[in-house]
């Protein structure tokens, strides 16, 4: 129950015993309910079990690899995997419970050679993978290529979502209207965020991967234009929008172009996420994008995106559907960081071991096997072996009161 509250409902570790206390409603509930520290140990034990669990040795495994970086100089390399015989395409996209955790490796340095060694380490659990999917960061790209050179049966695939973001970034960087638009939004935000017009605030652009998160901003801008068009019929909202965003009319044509670019890329990414990469997917994608409404279709982008997908699916065998997106891994990172909450300010901590508990299916039998095979001392040993001192522990040590001096 505690595991489900954290993983499925997103309840904070400290909130789990409080939620259970509400459900049980017993005056002496604290005498038998789990403490937050117990729930934390349980998640770490499950994660360690998942890292050591015996997996099928097969030639159809897919590795999804990426790094997560937090404060400090330690990053964590995470490799998730599943077998091609288990992919849910074309019915739906990958979910957390489809995945297995293959490796969780905290490291201070990452090069192509190091990533290749990490892939070799993961392959010891599964056999040589059929496919490696990544965002093509310099180290993971080189590492995947080095691994594929040693194992010719492995294909290296570029994540469709990151490719789409790069395509958009090139388009927006070449459009001089975009920086002017962003600058005007920033000026308005500074003026109205502490006023009664705060309900008109634009969504914030993320400092990282902003070109993967444009949909909400462009959708907001189109709604503001609709408010402006209503005039007096829109009431106070239109009146306030006119006062703050009347200048947005100057960007009407630009917003139409930007929305068309974003919708085309989003349609391509959604197709690959849901249907995977197959021998026929290039033609299917072209037909899907050409069927979009004119306001959501850019022909030049369609040609570029279909060419990319065509190159990626060349390695697919007849009847085979490869994975074309690492978005499920990015989502697991998001769930882990939500679990960390304030602890993320301490860098990579022992809670990184809980990553394995966030994916896969945890039946009662598997939970029982995990707890029987993984005592707390194994978690302590793993953390001592793999984790350097966290930022918080170094801070605590640096500012600790000096020990009294024994003059004798």
CORURMO-V404531 format. One record per residue. N is the residue number from 0. D_CENTER is the distance of its C-alpha to the mean C-alpha in Angstrom with 2 decimals. Layout:
n = <N	N>
d_center = <D_CENTER	D_CENTER>
This chain:
n = <0	1	2	3	4	5	6	7	8	9	10	11	12	13	14	15	16	17	18	19	20	21	22	23	24	25	26	27	28	29	30	31	32	33	34	35	36	37	38	39	40	41	42	43	44	45	46	47	48	49	50	51	52	53	54	55	56	57	58	59	60	61	62	63	64	65	66	67	68	69	70	71	72	73	74	75	76	77	78	79	80	81	82	83	84	85	86	87	88	89	90	91	92	93	94	95	96	97	98	99	100	101	102	103	104	105	106	107	108	109	110	111	112	113	114	115	116	117	118	119	120	121	122	123	124	125	126	127	128	129	130	131	132	133	134	135	136	137	138	139	140	141	142	143	144	145	146	147	148	149	150	151	152	153	154	155	156	157	158	159	160	161	162	163	164	165	166	167	168	169	170	171	172	173	174	175	176	177	178	179	180	181	182	183	184	185	186	187	188	189	190	191	192	193	194	195	196	197	198	199	200	201	202	203	204	205	206	207	208	209	210	211	212	213	214	215	216	217	218	219	220	221	222	223	224	225	226	227	228	229	230	231	232	233	234	235	236	237	238	239	240	241	242	243	244	245	246	247	248	249	250	251	252	253	254	255	256	257	258	259	260	261	262	263	264	265	266	267	268	269	270	271	272	273	274	275	276	277	278	279	280	281	282	283	284	285	286	287	288	289	290	291	292	293	294	295	296	297	298	299	300	301	302	303	304	305	306	307	308	309	310	311	312	313	314	315	316	317	318	319	320	321	322	323	324	325	326	327	328	329	330	331	332	333	334	335	336	337	338	339	340	341	342	343	344	345	346	347	348	349	350	351	352	353	354	355	356	357	358	359	360	361	362	363	364	365	366	367	368	369	370	371	372	373	374	375	376	377	378	379	380	381	382	383	384	385	386	387	388	389	390	391	392	393	394	395	396	397	398	399	400	401	402	403	404	405	406	407>
d_center = <25.26	23.60	20.72	20.31	20.59	17.72	15.32	16.41	17.76	15.65	18.97	19.18	20.95	24.03	24.04	24.31	28.02	28.81	27.45	29.42	32.40	32.39	32.36	35.08	37.03	39.36	41.12	40.62	37.03	35.92	38.12	36.12	32.59	29.76	29.00	25.57	26.19	26.99	23.75	21.91	24.13	23.56	19.77	20.34	23.07	21.07	18.30	21.11	22.82	19.84	19.90	23.63	23.98	25.98	24.30	26.12	27.30	26.76	26.37	23.71	20.62	17.37	15.27	11.58	11.39	9.50	10.42	9.35	12.19	13.90	17.54	20.06	20.39	18.45	15.05	13.65	13.27	11.53	12.79	12.18	14.91	16.94	20.28	21.09	23.71	21.16	18.84	19.26	19.76	21.27	21.33	17.66	14.09	12.53	11.83	11.07	14.82	15.27	13.76	15.61	14.64	16.80	16.46	15.30	17.18	17.59	19.33	20.94	21.33	19.56	21.56	21.80	24.36	22.36	19.34	21.98	23.46	20.23	19.90	23.57	23.06	20.46	22.88	25.56	24.00	23.56	25.82	25.07	22.03	22.62	19.45	16.83	13.76	11.96	11.19	14.82	14.73	18.38	18.32	16.13	18.00	21.30	20.54	19.71	22.86	24.97	23.96	24.77	28.08	29.08	28.00	28.92	27.69	24.01	22.33	19.55	17.28	15.41	12.12	13.52	10.90	11.35	15.00	15.31	14.09	16.70	19.26	18.89	19.07	22.31	23.73	23.15	24.34	27.51	28.20	30.23	29.85	26.17	26.79	29.79	27.85	25.19	28.12	30.00	27.09	26.83	30.58	30.62	27.83	29.87	32.91	31.78	29.04	31.86	34.12	34.77	32.96	29.56	28.72	28.64	25.94	23.40	19.64	18.43	16.73	13.79	15.15	12.24	10.91	13.47	14.42	11.24	12.29	16.03	16.87	17.53	19.70	21.68	22.22	23.55	25.85	27.29	28.05	29.85	31.90	32.88	34.06	36.09	37.69	38.86	41.07	43.35	42.30	38.86	40.52	39.26	35.67	36.96	39.41	36.84	34.48	37.48	38.20	34.73	33.31	36.42	35.40	32.44	35.00	35.28	31.75	32.25	32.53	29.58	27.37	28.56	27.62	24.17	23.43	24.76	22.57	19.34	20.41	21.35	18.11	16.19	18.73	18.28	14.50	15.10	17.98	16.30	13.38	16.20	19.09	17.93	20.28	23.95	27.32	27.87	24.49	25.54	28.49	26.61	23.99	26.88	28.67	25.72	25.16	28.93	29.26	27.15	29.37	30.74	28.84	25.50	26.62	27.12	29.20	28.58	24.81	25.34	27.40	24.92	21.94	24.26	25.51	22.08	21.37	24.94	24.51	21.39	23.17	26.39	25.52	25.17	28.28	30.27	28.81	25.49	22.05	19.49	15.69	14.60	10.83	7.87	5.66	6.37	5.27	1.60	3.42	5.71	4.96	5.30	8.20	9.58	9.88	11.46	13.68	14.70	15.71	18.54	18.36	15.53	18.52	20.03	17.61	16.51	18.67	19.77	17.16	14.78	17.00	15.83	12.59	14.94	16.14	12.93	13.05	16.19	19.24	21.35	24.90	27.71	29.07	25.90	25.59	29.26	28.99	26.11	28.11	31.29	29.91	27.86	29.87	28.74	30.58	28.31	25.29	27.43	28.45	24.96	23.89	27.18	26.76	23.17	22.36	24.33	25.46	22.85	23.37	24.79	27.21	28.43	28.96	30.86	32.98	33.77	34.98	36.72	40.46	42.57	44.45	48.15	50.54	53.33	56.39	58.54>
